[in-house]
Amino acid sequence: MKPLMRCLLAIVLTVPVFLGVTQINVLLAWLYSESGYQALAPLFHLFGSVGVEGHESVITGLLLALSLVVSAFIVWLGSALLKRRR
């Protein structure tokens, strides 16, 4: 698989992985708890987010970035398995 195709596939898979990640109740419960807000406080300050709407944007961006990393790993793993199978 060409590297460009891998990147495009990872980008396409980001949304389904994001939808899967947002179904993990334990992760969302931690993100919206006091300890989650304290852990993400540096990001809130970095992006200058104020209030619930600003925090929501940062959390959504964080989950999208996590989803992109997970989807890139899935694509890399699938590519490695296909190469090994041939």
C-alpha positions in Angstrom: 0.0 0.0 0.0 1.3 3.4 -0.8 1.9 5.8 2.1 -0.6 8.3 0.6 -3.3 5.7 0.5 -2.5 4.7 4.1 -2.9 8.3 5.2 -6.2 8.8 3.3 -7.5 5.5 4.8 -6.6 6.6 8.3 -8.3 9.9 7.8 -11.5 8.2 6.5 -11.5 5.8 9.4 -11.1 8.6 11.9 -14.9 9.4 12.1 -16.0 5.8 12.7 -13.3 5.3 15.3 -14.4 8.6 16.9 -17.9 7.4 17.1 -16.7 4.2 18.7 -14.5 6.1 21.2 -17.4 8.3 22.2 -19.4 5.1 23.2 -16.8 4.3 25.9 -18.8 5.5 29.0 -15.8 5.1 31.4 -13.6 7.4 29.3 -16.4 10.0 28.9 -17.2 9.9 32.6 -13.5 10.5 33.5 -13.2 13.3 30.9 -16.2 15.2 32.3 -15.2 14.6 36.0 -13.3 17.0 38.2 -10.1 14.9 37.8 -10.5 14.9 34.1 -10.9 18.7 34.0 -7.8 19.1 36.2 -5.8 16.8 33.9 -6.9 18.8 30.8 -6.5 22.2 32.5 -3.2 22.8 30.6 -5.0 22.3 27.3 -7.8 24.5 28.3 -5.3 27.3 29.1 -3.3 26.6 26.0 -6.3 27.1 23.7 -7.8 29.8 25.9 -11.1 28.0 26.3 -13.5 29.5 28.7 -16.8 27.9 29.9 -18.4 24.7 29.0 -18.5 25.3 25.2 -14.8 26.0 25.1 -14.0 23.0 27.1 -16.3 20.9 24.9 -14.3 22.0 21.8 -11.0 21.0 23.4 -12.3 17.6 24.5 -13.8 17.0 21.1 -10.5 17.9 19.5 -8.6 15.6 21.9 -10.9 12.7 21.1 -10.6 13.4 17.3 -6.8 13.4 17.6 -7.0 10.1 19.6 -9.2 8.7 17.0 -6.8 9.6 14.2 -3.9 7.9 16.1 -6.0 4.8 16.6 -7.1 4.7 13.0 -3.6 5.1 11.8 -2.5 2.2 14.0 -5.3 0.1 12.6 -4.3 0.9 9.0 -0.6 0.2 9.8 -1.5 -3.1 11.4 -3.7 -4.1 8.5 -1.0 -3.2 6.0 1.6 -5.2 7.9 -0.7 -8.2 8.1 -1.4 -8.0 4.4 2.3 -7.8 3.5 3.0 -10.8 5.7 0.2 -12.8 4.2 1.6 -12.4 0.7 
